[in-house]
Amino acid sequence: MNRLLVPILVLLLTIPIGLRAQLDPVSLALRAYQSKEYTKAQELIDIAVADEKFNTTARTWLFRGYIYKDMYKLDRTGPNGQEQRANAISSFQKTMELDTEKEFDNDCIPSLKFLGSTLFNDAATALDQSEFDEAQSYYNDYKELTLVTNPNIDFSARDVEFKLYKASKLSLIYELAEADTDLASPAQELKSVLRIDATGAAIIKLYEEVIALDSNNVSANYNLGIHYYNQGVNMIDNLDYELPFEELFAVQEKVMELFTMALPYMLKAYELDPTRKATLQGLSGIYFGLNDIEQSEYYQLELDKLNSNQ
Amino acid sequence: MILKSQFETSDLNYFKIADSVIYFGVQRSHTFARNYNVKKLLTIIILLAGFAVVAEAQSMNTKVNPRAKMKSLFIYKFAQSIEYPEAYKQGEFVIAVVNDDDLANSLRSAAQAKSINSQKVVIKTYTTIAEVERCHVIYIGGKTQAEVEPFSKKARKYNALIITEGVGMIGRLSAINFIISGNLIKFEMNLRIFREQDLTVSNTLEKLATNVVK
């Protein structure tokens, strides 16, 4: 950056005043940007924002925002992607702060919305990669930024999506770990790293939060029902044949408790969508586990009817 | 505006859950993927997320039949609590199952690792009365007494512990009968049949039974 500072200053001092405006760092940055010399544009615009002559002008920050935004778009996953996005966001925000006439709102708001959407997508990507803390951080940033462009936004629907997605990802890890009880297994290690306890309390909490926000959410009701059901089944599956008789009865009671907890959520999912096959299978399984064969067969029959109609 | 052409509209990808997960993220470094195995697992998880396009994000455990597993646990405990005649204390310990494949499979998977009274456990399944032969335990599935009785009658020729499930079975068809009480699998006993089969049962088992026919 410094290597450019001296030639620019020399140029500014030696050229006629009329030309100076065109050769100030902002103008030079703009020219570099237009010719897609992004690195040069970035260096020049950073010189400009370090200079009191330029850094109180909304336009300077707007250009900086665009330069960093485009650099980010070219290299989203590169080592500087995050920093470039952060610089773009702060530049657009600074533009809006300085732009008392709201001349640049039509530029800043869509740009910030776009950058917000990339934060949202990164949250999803992080969840896909089981990086849950990072995902939460991206999601928090997305919400914070969205509030800038839309202060009255209601995040309930987004929160439902995010929590549900997060819960389903955690569930997947939980189930893999339940299927592989070897403590040295990758699934167990991941479960431990993510601090998922034996009952999956964090998963249950997320589903409950989703249901609190949207009681008619079929997926949350179904998934929570399945979580409790699977927990009961896994408990039985892991029982040792050497277990004393008395303990066998105690475990059976605990398992029935879990199946009983699963039932209202699965019934709710059924109420919301009676033709959903997975729910019918879930209800048949839960009732079977509860030793209510009549009800189990009823839902199995419903499922068979659906299958035969297709 | 000079930079207008550089603006692009939002390409927000919505989260989709459960049976229609559509989001596929870009690979990034994993901060906690400390070793190859964990990375491999993460790959599996990402692939599984892909399968969620057509399936529930959280899938039901259908590999285990909880009733069958619970009954198989009970049956092993019953077998361990019974004193057989001397002739039955040698050779293989045979558990036969009629009309319940899931139970047979559950018993079979346990038999690979377990022995009863130091005897190797073998699981057999009978579909006809003619197949019924000398065994230590026979579980006879069936909803009606008429369905169960012929198997029970044949099994009475041997010193077999006869187990059934259902209302009214304990009177004359089996020594132990599974019943459902308050959603729980429990059992009742017929001591007369134990005696007739020359089987000695432990007091513990008797105490745990819901109903004991003397």
Interface residues (C-beta under 8 A of the other chain):
Chain A: L30 Y33 Q34 L62 F63 Y66 K69 D70 K73 R76 T77 N106 D107 P110 S111 K113 F114 G116 S117 F120 N121 D122 A124 T125 A126 L127 D128 Q129 S130 E131 E134 E161 F162 L164 Y165 S168 K169 S171 L172 I173 E175 L176 S185 P186 A187 E189 L190 V193 V218 S219 Y222 N223 I226 H227 Y229 N230 G232 V233 N234 I236 D237 L239 Y241 L243 F245 E246 L248 F249 Q252 E253 V255 M256 F259 T260 A278 Q281 G282 G285 F288 G289 L290 N291 D292
Chain B: M1 I2 L3 K4 Q6 F7 E8 T9 S10 D11 L12 N13 Y14 F15 K16 I17 A18 D19 V21 Y23 F24 G25 V26 Q27 R28 H30 T31 F32 N37 V38 K40 L41 L42 I44 I45 I46 L48 A49 A52 A55 E56 A57 Q58 S59 M60 N61 T62 V64 P66 R67 K69 M70 L73 F74 Y76 K77 S81 A110 K114 I180 N183 L184 I185 T204 L205 L208
